[in-house]
């Protein structure tokens, strides 16, 4: 039986672990999801969320260690997150164990869990076990009960580590096994508390203290791009094992059996659990279906998450989304006929519009329904099309790139605007139509491309205001995604024009990101927050009867709009983490080196579409912000994507390919972004925010320069990450 495990493990190693990696091979490719709810920071009347917040913190402590291991520079490591093994698997490894149900109770249930470890790291000739404990320093040193509890967590971690060590030793008693307990939220400054208890048995000795990984060992807010954890690893692992001898054949045997055990669930080995593509699609499925909360099981007394509301029946049935945020639900309950829905990327604005549309169809309203979308590859008009197909709308819908179909044949018109002329024609037709509900998605795109003249925008807003007495007009917008950014003053002026004529009661804000994996959302949150803080003061003055400085001039008393309404902050909606962001850098790119971009792109696509992947070509988007500047690069990319299209025998749609400024409403599970670097002074935060937010789960960024610069591309990448709030989001790979 162990021979079968060896064979399966060798196959896993060959397919998923032996290829060149820019660091450890992480299995799974993203932190295993054991907790997903984002509970509020404070309790509400009648419910306490203290236990849930503790579970949140425990899970995030594990994620912190996962990211630290992921950032190591040793590409020969294999990191297994949540390694579990059953009693049956232990018996396979221990040939001396007699299977007797009378003498061994566990033998009666072959799937009973024997042991587990938070992290099992397989190195070159050694194994490292890490148990994670989420503890913070005790407030008062004289609190002996709390001190005993602190030491108790360490004792418990020893028991967990010992079980797995025993399993490894049963396979090879000469195996080199190092054991540690990680306390990512416990500072070294308070480490004396582990030796402070009155009872000697409740104090750790020096050897035990040396096996603790403290907060400072894992991360440092001002650390360089290279992993801060690297230094600890070299001192405590690499140097220690370098002095020890091991047998390569025996080590490979243990490695293969452990890989097979990790991938096996109830006697079935599923090697596709190791695939990056499958990992991305599994996470994407959870996010797209609205599973932002763990449902209580059995007799669980768990208080429901007040931030998450069961979605209306039409949303569940036709959009496949089970839950909405409370903010989304509040917007749906709005009585306003004319409503501007303001919110960051991924807050669920399109879902709200689609749900309202479906509710109108259920009411058998005789009015025509028009959905205004903007043309572009990957744009989310699919959300409306799929909803209408599932709802079996009769008469059906039509997609028209020009004007509204007034023949009466279609109940719903989806208008995809491609240019300014067509939009102006559509606007003229809209003024003459009486019975018509209107939904406009991503209004900022309309503002940037087609109504950039002040009086035209004001005329458009007034046209919508005239319709609100009888007909519904709902619009979604996020000015942060307005790519026409030159400087803060320019952006400020555009925002003033946009909101100058909209009454405050017709604006509702969303703030919770639910579309992106948490690590991508974290980067987006930071970019947005830094930009908001640096763009305008606490209140944006729209106009004044005495000294108006903006383009909007009007008579009347001075009035203001809070920037938190125009640019609402972005908050986390869940704890669903995705694979780490990767930054590739290429400097002084010349014509003869354009193939380097193709090589990097090929490598990324191979990892996404390789062994065990459930991804399709259409699940990947490639975005570039300078295709129009460098035709050779565009040709190389088209050639590369065409080769992947030729590989596909299922007739799938091609890989998405668009310019950053044209990617409004587009979204994919995985995105590869090509970002052209010119200087540190020309970072465009809205454009960067727009591009990265298109990736729901995974994002890889290739930063390149075509001219010599005093500042290296690597330094630019560092500043880019620091402007995004920290360096722990990504690994920077310098290709020279």
C-alpha positions in Angstrom: 0.0 0.0 0.0 2.8 2.4 0.8 4.2 1.7 -2.7 1.0 3.1 -4.2 1.4 6.3 -2.1 5.0 6.5 -3.3 4.0 6.3 -6.9 1.2 8.8 -6.6 3.5 11.2 -4.7 6.2 10.9 -7.4 3.6 11.9 -10.0 2.5 14.9 -8.0 6.1 16.0 -7.5 6.9 15.6 -11.2 3.9 17.5 -12.5 3.6 20.3 -9.9 6.7 20.6 -7.8 9.7 20.0 -10.0 9.1 22.9 -12.5 11.1 26.1 -12.0 9.5 28.2 -9.3 10.2 31.8 -8.1 10.2 30.6 -4.5 8.6 27.6 -2.7 5.9 25.5 -4.2 2.8 26.3 -2.2 0.2 23.5 -1.9 -2.6 24.6 -2.1 -1.7 27.6 -4.2 -3.6 29.9 -1.9 -4.3 29.6 1.8 -6.8 26.9 2.5 -10.2 28.5 3.3 -11.2 27.6 6.9 -12.9 30.9 7.7 -14.6 33.3 5.3 -16.8 35.6 7.4 -15.9 39.3 7.9 -17.8 40.1 11.1 -18.1 43.8 12.4 -15.5 45.1 14.8 -18.1 45.7 17.5 -21.2 43.8 18.7 -24.8 44.7 18.0 -27.7 44.7 20.5 -28.7 41.1 21.2 -25.7 39.5 19.7 -22.0 39.1 20.5 -19.4 38.3 17.9 -16.4 37.9 20.2 -16.0 34.2 19.3 -16.3 34.9 15.6 -13.8 37.7 15.7 -11.4 35.3 17.5 -11.8 32.8 14.7 -11.2 35.5 12.2 -7.9 36.4 14.0 -6.9 32.8 14.3 -7.3 32.2 10.6 -5.5 35.5 9.6 -2.6 34.4 11.8 -2.3 31.3 9.7 -2.5 33.4 6.5 0.3 35.6 7.8 2.6 32.6 8.2 1.5 31.2 4.8 2.5 34.5 3.1 5.8 34.5 5.0 6.7 31.0 3.8 5.5 31.9 0.3 8.0 34.8 0.2 11.1 32.7 0.9 13.6 32.7 -1.9 14.4 29.0 -1.7 12.8 27.5 -4.8 13.5 24.0 -3.7 10.9 24.0 -0.8 7.4 22.5 -0.9 5.0 23.9 1.6 1.9 21.8 2.5 -0.8 23.9 4.3 -3.2 22.0 6.6 -1.5 18.6 6.4 -3.9 16.0 7.9 -3.6 12.3 8.1 -6.0 9.5 9.1 -5.4 6.5 11.4 -5.5 4.3 8.3 -2.7 6.3 6.7 -0.7 6.1 9.9 -1.0 2.3 9.9 0.2 2.2 6.3 3.4 4.0 7.4 3.8 2.0 10.6 4.2 -1.6 9.5 4.5 -2.7 13.2 0.9 -1.6 14.0 -1.5 -4.5 14.2 -5.0 -3.6 12.8 -7.3 -5.0 15.6 -10.6 -3.2 16.3 -10.7 -4.7 19.8 -7.2 -3.5 20.8 -7.3 -0.3 18.8 -10.5 1.7 18.8 -9.4 3.9 15.9 -9.0 0.9 13.6 -12.8 0.7 13.6 -12.9 3.9 11.6 -10.3 4.0 8.9 -11.0 7.7 8.1 -10.7 8.9 11.7 -8.2 11.8 11.9 -4.9 10.8 13.6 -3.1 14.1 13.4 -2.6 17.4 11.6 -0.1 20.2 11.2 -0.7 23.8 10.1 2.4 23.7 7.9 4.7 20.9 6.7 7.7 22.2 4.8 9.6 19.7 2.6 13.2 20.8 2.0 16.2 19.3 0.4 16.9 16.5 2.8 14.8 17.7 5.8 11.3 18.5 7.0 10.0 21.5 9.0 6.8 21.4 11.0 5.2 24.7 12.0 2.1 25.1 14.3 0.5 28.5 14.4 -0.9 30.1 17.5 -2.7 33.4 17.6 -1.7 34.9 21.0 -0.9 38.4 22.0 1.1 39.5 25.1 -0.6 39.3 28.4 -1.7 42.7 29.6 -0.6 42.2 33.2 2.4 40.1 34.1 0.9 39.2 37.5 -2.0 37.5 35.9 -0.8 33.9 36.4 -3.9 32.3 34.9 -3.3 34.1 31.6 0.4 33.2 31.6 -0.4 29.5 32.1 -2.9 29.7 29.2 -0.1 31.2 27.0 2.3 28.4 27.9 -0.5 25.9 27.4 -0.9 26.9 23.7 2.8 26.1 23.3 2.4 22.7 25.0 -0.6 21.9 22.7 1.5 22.7 19.7 4.1 20.3 20.8 1.6 17.5 20.9 0.4 18.3 17.4 4.0 18.5 16.1 5.0 15.2 17.8 2.2 13.2 16.1 3.4 14.2 12.6 7.0 13.7 13.6 6.1 10.2 14.6 4.5 9.6 11.3 7.6 10.7 9.4 9.9 8.7 11.6 7.7 5.6 10.9 8.6 5.9 7.3 12.3 6.8 7.8 13.6 6.8 11.3 16.7 8.8 10.1 14.6 11.6 8.6 15.7 15.1 9.7 12.7 16.9 11.3 12.7 20.4 12.8 9.8 21.7 14.8 8.6 25.2 15.5 5.6 27.1 16.9 4.8 30.4 15.2 3.2 33.3 17.1 2.8 35.9 14.4 1.1 38.4 16.7 3.4 38.1 19.7 6.4 40.5 19.9 9.9 39.5 21.0 9.7 42.3 23.5 7.3 40.2 25.6 8.8 36.8 25.1 9.8 36.8 28.8 6.2 36.1 29.6 6.7 32.5 28.5 9.0 32.1 31.5 7.2 34.2 34.0 4.7 31.8 35.6 5.0 31.0 39.3 5.0 27.3 38.7 8.1 25.9 37.1 6.1 23.4 35.0 4.3 26.3 33.4 7.6 28.0 32.3 9.4 27.2 29.1 13.1 26.3 29.1 15.6 27.9 26.7 15.5 25.1 24.2 11.7 25.4 24.0 12.0 29.2 23.6 14.4 28.7 20.7 11.6 26.9 18.8 9.2 29.9 18.9 8.9 32.1 15.8 7.9 35.6 16.9 6.3 38.5 15.1 9.6 40.2 14.3 10.9 37.0 12.7 8.0 36.9 10.3 7.5 40.4 9.1 8.6 44.0 9.5 6.5 47.0 8.2 9.6 48.7 6.7 11.3 45.5 5.3 12.9 45.6 1.9 11.2 43.8 -1.1 13.2 40.6 -0.3 11.5 38.5 2.4 12.2 39.5 6.0 11.5 35.9 7.0 14.4 34.8 4.8 17.0 35.8 7.3 15.3 33.8 10.1 15.1 30.8 7.8 18.7 30.9 6.9 19.8 31.2 10.5 17.5 28.6 12.0 16.9 26.1 9.2 19.5 26.3 6.4 22.6 26.5 8.6 21.3 23.8 11.0 20.5 21.2 8.3 23.7 21.9 6.3 25.7 20.1 9.0 23.6 17.0 8.8 23.8 14.1 6.4 20.8 12.4 4.7 20.1 9.6 2.3 18.5 11.1 -0.9 16.6 7.9 -1.8 15.0 7.6 1.7 14.2 11.3 1.7 12.4 11.1 -1.7 10.4 8.2 -0.4 9.2 10.1 2.6 8.5 13.2 0.5 6.4 11.3 -2.0 4.3 9.5 0.6 3.6 12.8 2.4 2.6 14.5 -0.9 0.2 11.6 -1.6 -1.3 11.7 1.9 -1.9 15.5 1.6 -3.7 15.1 -1.7 -5.8 12.1 -0.6 -9.3 12.4 0.8 -11.0 9.1 1.8 -8.7 6.8 -0.2 -9.0 9.0 -3.3 -5.9 10.9 -4.3 -6.8 14.1 -6.2 -3.6 15.5 -7.6 -5.5 18.5 -9.2 -5.6 20.0 -5.8 -2.0 21.1 -6.6 -3.0 23.0 -9.8 -2.9 26.8 -9.8 -5.7 26.9 -12.4 -8.0 24.7 -10.4 -7.3 26.7 -7.2 -8.2 29.9 -8.9 -11.4 28.5 -10.3 -12.5 27.0 -7.0 -12.0 30.3 -5.3 -13.7 32.1 -8.1 -16.8 29.9 -7.8 -17.2 30.7 -4.1 -16.9 34.4 -4.8 -19.2 34.5 -7.8 -21.9 32.5 -6.0 -22.0 34.9 -3.1 -20.8 32.5 -0.4 -19.5 35.2 1.9 -20.6 33.5 5.1 -20.4 30.1 6.7 -23.9 28.7 7.3 -24.5 27.2 10.8 -24.5 23.4 10.9 -26.5 21.2 13.2 -27.2 22.8 16.5 -24.7 25.6 16.1 -25.5 28.6 18.2 -23.5 30.9 15.9 -25.0 34.4 15.5 -25.6 35.2 11.9 -23.3 37.8 10.3 -25.3 41.1 10.3 -23.3 42.3 7.3 -24.6 39.5 5.1 -28.3 39.2 4.0 -29.9 36.4 2.1 -30.4 37.5 -1.5 -33.9 37.9 -3.0 -35.3 34.9 -4.8 -34.7 36.4 -8.2 -31.0 36.9 -7.4 -30.6 33.4 -6.2 -32.5 31.8 -9.0 -31.3 33.8 -12.0 -28.0 35.2 -10.9 -26.8 32.3 -8.8 -25.9 34.6 -5.9 -27.0 33.4 -2.5 -26.1 36.3 -0.3 -25.9 40.1 -0.6 -24.2 42.6 1.7 -26.4 44.7 4.0 -25.4 47.7 1.9 -26.6 46.1 -1.3 -29.9 45.1 0.4 -30.4 48.7 1.6 -29.9 50.0 -1.9 -32.4 47.5 -3.3 -35.0 48.8 -0.8 -34.6 52.4 -1.9 -37.8 54.1 -3.0 -36.0 56.5 -5.3 -36.8 56.3 -9.0 -33.6 58.1 -9.9 -30.7 56.7 -8.0 -26.9 57.0 -8.3 -25.2 54.0 -6.8 -21.6 55.0 -5.9 -19.1 52.4 -4.8 -15.6 51.0 -5.4 -14.7 48.2 -7.7 -16.1 44.8 -6.7 -18.8 46.3 -4.4 -21.6 44.6 -6.3 -23.1 47.5 -8.2 -23.9 45.5 -11.4 -25.6 42.8 -9.2 -27.9 45.4 -7.8 -28.8 46.7 -11.2 -29.4 43.2 -12.5 -31.6 42.3 -9.5 -33.7 45.5 -9.8 -34.1 44.6 -13.5 -35.4 41.1 -12.7 -37.8 42.5 -10.1 -39.3 44.8 -12.7 -39.7 41.9 -15.1 -41.5 39.9 -12.3 -43.9 42.8 -11.8 -45.0 42.5 -15.4 -44.4 46.2 -16.0 -45.4 47.1 -19.5 -42.6 49.6 -19.8 -39.5 48.9 -22.0 -36.3 48.3 -20.1 -33.0 49.6 -21.5 -29.6 48.7 -20.2 -26.8 51.0 -21.2 -23.4 49.3 -21.3 -20.1 50.3 -22.8 -18.3 48.2 -25.4 -15.1 46.3 -24.5 -13.8 42.7 -24.3 -14.8 40.9 -21.2 -17.3 43.6 -20.2 -19.9 42.4 -17.7 -23.0 42.8 -19.9 -22.9 39.0 -19.6 -24.3 39.3 -16.1 -27.5 40.8 -17.6 -27.6 38.4 -20.6 -27.3 35.4 -18.3 -29.9 36.7 -15.9 -32.4 37.3 -18.7 -31.7 33.8 -20.2 -32.2 32.2 -16.9 -35.4 34.2 -16.3 -36.6 33.1 -19.8 -37.8 36.6 -20.6 -40.5 36.6 -23.2 -40.3 38.5 -25.5 -36.5 38.0 -25.3 -33.8 40.6 -25.1 -31.7 42.1 -27.9 -28.2 43.6 -28.0 -28.0 46.6 -30.1 -24.9 48.7 -30.6 -26.8 51.7 -31.9 -30.4 52.5 -31.0 -33.3 51.2 -28.9 -35.6 48.7 -30.7 -39.1 50.2 -30.6 -40.8 47.5 -32.5 -42.2 45.9 -29.4 -40.6 42.6 -30.2 -38.2 42.8 -27.3 -38.9 43.7 -23.6 -35.3 44.4 -22.8 -32.7 46.3 -24.9 -29.0 46.0 -24.0 -27.2 49.0 -25.7 -23.5 48.6 -26.0 -22.0 52.0 -26.8 -18.9 52.0 -28.9 -18.3 55.7 -29.7 -19.5 59.3 -28.9 -21.7 59.7 -32.0 -23.7 56.6 -31.2 -24.2 57.7 -27.7 -25.4 61.1 -28.7 -27.9 59.5 -31.1 -29.1 57.2 -28.3 -29.5 60.2 -25.9 -31.6 62.0 -28.5 -33.8 58.9 -28.9 -34.2 58.5 -25.1 -35.6 62.0 -24.8 -38.5 61.1 -27.1 -39.4 57.8 -25.4 -42.0 57.8 -22.7 -42.5 54.3 -21.2 -38.9 53.3 -20.5 -36.9 52.2 -17.5 -33.1 52.9 -17.8 -30.1 51.2 -16.2 -26.6 52.6 -16.8 -23.6 50.7 -15.6 -20.2 52.4 -15.1 -21.3 56.0 -15.6 -17.7 57.2 -15.1 -16.8 55.6 -18.5 -19.6 57.7 -20.1 -18.3 60.8 -18.3 -14.6 60.2 -19.4 -15.3 59.3 -23.0 -18.5 60.8 -24.3 -19.7 63.7 -22.1 -16.4 65.3 -21.2 -17.8 68.8 -21.9 -19.4 70.3 -18.8 -22.7 71.5 -20.3 -23.3 68.2 -22.0 -23.0 66.3 -18.7 -25.3 68.8 -17.0 -27.8 68.4 -19.8 -27.6 64.6 -19.4 -28.3 64.8 -15.7 -31.3 67.1 -16.3 -32.7 64.7 -18.9 -32.6 61.9 -16.3 -34.2 64.1 -13.7 -37.2 64.8 -15.9 -37.9 61.0 -16.2 -37.9 60.2 -12.5 -41.5 61.0 -11.7 -42.8 57.9 -13.6 -39.8 55.8 -14.6 -36.9 54.2 -12.9 -33.4 55.3 -13.8 -30.6 53.6 -11.8 -27.0 54.3 -12.5 -23.7 52.9 -11.0 -20.5 54.9 -10.8 -17.0 54.9 -9.3 -14.9 58.0 -10.1 -11.8 56.2 -8.9 -12.0 54.2 -12.0 -11.9 57.3 -14.2 -8.6 56.8 -16.1 -8.4 60.4 -17.3 -6.1 61.3 -14.5 -3.4 63.9 -14.9 -3.0 65.2 -11.3 -5.0 65.8 -8.2 -6.4 69.1 -9.3 -7.6 67.7 -12.6 -9.2 64.7 -10.9 -10.9 67.1 -8.4 -12.4 69.2 -11.1 -13.8 66.2 -12.9 -15.4 65.0 -9.7 -16.9 68.4 -9.0 -18.5 68.3 -12.5 -19.8 64.8 -12.0 -21.6 65.4 -8.7 -22.5 69.1 -9.2 -26.2 68.6 -10.1 -27.1 65.4 -8.1 -29.2 65.8 -5.0 -27.7 64.0 -2.0 -30.9 61.9 -1.3 -30.5 60.4 -4.8 -27.0 59.0 -4.0 -26.4 55.7 -2.1 -23.0 54.4 -1.4 -21.5 50.9 -1.3 -18.2 50.2 0.3 -17.7 46.5 0.8 -15.6 44.6 -1.7 -17.0 41.2 -2.4 -15.8 40.4 -5.9 -12.0 40.2 -5.4 -10.0 37.7 -3.3 -9.0 39.3 -0.1 -5.3 39.8 -0.9 -6.3 41.6 -4.2 -8.9 43.6 -2.3 -6.2 44.6 0.3 -4.0 46.1 -2.4 -7.0 47.9 -4.0 -8.0 49.2 -0.6 -4.6 50.7 0.0 -4.3 52.3 -3.4 -7.7 53.8 -3.0 -7.1 55.0 0.6 -3.7 56.6 -0.2 -5.3 58.3 -3.3 -8.3 59.6 -1.4 -6.2 61.0 1.4 -3.9 62.8 -1.0 -6.5 64.1 -3.5 -8.8 66.4 -1.6 -9.7 67.9 1.8 -12.3 66.5 4.1 -15.1 68.3 2.1 -15.2 69.1 -1.6 -16.7 72.5 -2.3 -18.9 72.2 -5.3 -20.0 75.8 -5.8 -20.4 79.1 -4.1 -22.4 82.2 -5.1 -19.5 84.5 -4.3 -16.2 82.8 -5.3 -16.8 79.6 -7.3 -13.4 78.2 -8.4 -14.7 75.1 -10.2 -16.1 74.8 -13.7 -19.7 74.5 -12.4 -21.1 78.0 -11.7 -24.5 78.6 -10.3 -26.5 81.0 -8.2 -27.6 80.2 -4.7 -26.2 79.3 -1.3 -22.9 77.5 -0.9 -23.2 73.7 -0.7 -20.8 70.9 -0.3 -20.5 67.1 -0.7 -18.5 64.9 1.6 -15.7 63.2 -0.3 -16.7 60.0 1.5 -19.8 60.1 -0.7 -18.0 60.8 -4.0 -15.1 58.5 -3.1 -16.3 56.0 -0.6 -13.6 53.9 1.1 -13.3 50.2 0.2 -13.8 47.7 3.0 -13.3 43.9 3.2 -16.4 41.7 2.6 -14.8 38.3 3.3 -11.7 36.4 4.2 -11.4 34.4 1.0 -7.7 34.7 0.0 -6.2 34.0 -3.4 -2.8 33.2 -4.8 -0.1 35.9 -4.3 0.3 38.7 -6.8 3.5 38.4 -8.9 5.5 41.3 -10.3 7.9 40.7 -13.2 10.3 43.5 -14.1 12.2 44.1 -17.4 14.4 47.2 -17.8 15.5 49.1 -21.0 13.5 46.8 -23.3 14.9 46.9 -26.8 13.4 45.6 -30.0 15.6 42.5 -30.0 14.5 41.7 -26.5 10.7 41.9 -27.0 10.6 38.1 -27.0 11.4 38.3 -23.2 7.8 39.5 -22.7 6.5 36.6 -24.8 8.6 34.1 -22.7 7.2 35.6 -19.4 3.6 35.5 -20.8 4.0 32.0 -22.0 5.3 31.0 -18.5 2.2 32.6 -16.9 -0.2 31.0 -19.3 1.4 27.6 -18.8 1.0 27.8 -15.1 -2.7 28.8 -15.4 -3.7 26.3 -18.1 -1.2 23.5 -17.2 -1.8 20.1 -15.5 -4.9 19.7 -13.5 -6.3 23.1 -14.4 -10.0 23.6 -14.9 -9.5 27.1 -16.4 -10.6 27.9 -19.9 -9.0 30.5 -22.2 -11.9 32.8 -21.6 -11.1 32.8 -17.9 -7.9 34.7 -18.5 -7.6 38.4 -19.4 -4.5 40.2 -20.6 -4.5 44.0 -20.1 -1.9 46.4 -21.4 -1.6 50.2 -20.9 0.6 51.0 -23.9 -0.3 48.7 -26.7 -0.9 51.6 -29.0 2.7 52.8 -28.3 4.6 49.6 -29.2 3.2 47.6 -32.0 5.9 44.9 -31.9 4.9 44.0 -28.4 1.3 43.7 -29.4 2.1 41.5 -32.3 4.1 39.2 -30.0 1.2 39.0 -27.5 -1.3 38.2 -30.3 1.0 35.5 -31.6 1.4 33.9 -28.2 -2.4 34.0 -27.4 -3.1 32.5 -30.9 -0.8 29.6 -30.1 -2.9 28.8 -27.0 -6.1 29.1 -29.0 -4.7 26.5 -31.4 -3.9 24.1 -28.6 -7.6 24.1 -27.5 -9.7 21.4 -29.2 -12.9 22.4 -27.5 -13.6 25.5 -29.5 -13.4 27.8 -26.5 -13.5 31.6 -26.7 -10.1 33.2 -26.9 -8.1 34.8 -24.1 -9.4 38.3 -23.4 -7.1 41.1 -24.6 -7.7 44.8 -24.1 -6.2 48.2 -23.3 -6.3 49.3 -19.7 -8.4 52.4 -20.7 -11.0 50.1 -22.3 -11.3 47.5 -19.5 -14.3 49.0 -17.7 -16.7 46.4 -16.5 -14.4 43.6 -17.7 -13.4 41.0 -15.1 -11.7 37.6 -15.2 -10.7 35.0 -12.6 -7.0 35.6 -13.7 -5.4 38.7 -15.2 -1.9 39.3 -16.6 -1.2 43.1 -16.7 1.5 44.7 -18.8 2.5 48.0 -17.3 4.8 50.4 -19.1 7.2 52.2 -16.8 8.5 55.7 -17.7 9.3 57.5 -14.4 8.4 57.4 -10.7 6.5 60.7 -11.1 4.1 59.2 -13.6 2.3 56.6 -11.5 -1.4 56.8 -12.4 -3.3 55.5 -9.3 -6.7 55.4 -10.9 -5.4 53.5 -13.9 -3.5 51.0 -11.7 -6.6 50.6 -9.5 -8.8 50.0 -12.6 -6.5 47.4 -14.1 -5.8 45.4 -10.9 -9.5 45.3 -9.9 -10.3 43.4 -13.1 -8.7 40.3 -11.5 -11.2 38.5 -9.3 -8.7 35.9 -7.9 -5.2 36.1 -9.4 -3.1 38.9 -10.9 0.3 38.9 -12.4 2.0 42.2 -13.4 4.8 42.6 -16.0 6.5 46.0 -15.5 8.8 47.0 -18.4 10.6 50.1 -19.6 11.6 50.9 -23.2 14.0 53.8 -22.4 16.9 54.1 -20.1 16.1 55.5 -16.7 18.1 56.6 -13.7 15.7 54.7 -11.6 15.5 50.9 -12.1 12.3 49.1 -12.9 12.8 47.1 -9.7 12.8 50.3 -7.6 9.7 51.4 -9.4 8.1 48.1 -8.5 9.1 48.7 -4.9 7.5 52.1 -4.9 4.4 50.7 -6.6 4.0 48.2 -3.9 4.7 50.7 -1.1 2.1 53.1 -2.6 -0.3 50.1 -2.4 0.2 50.0 1.3 2.9 47.4 1.8 5.3 44.9 0.3 3.8 41.7 1.5 1.3 41.5 -1.4 3.6 40.3 -4.0 6.9 38.8 -5.0 9.1 40.9 -7.4 11.0 38.9 -9.9 13.8 40.8 -11.7 14.4 39.5 -15.2 17.2 42.0 -15.9 
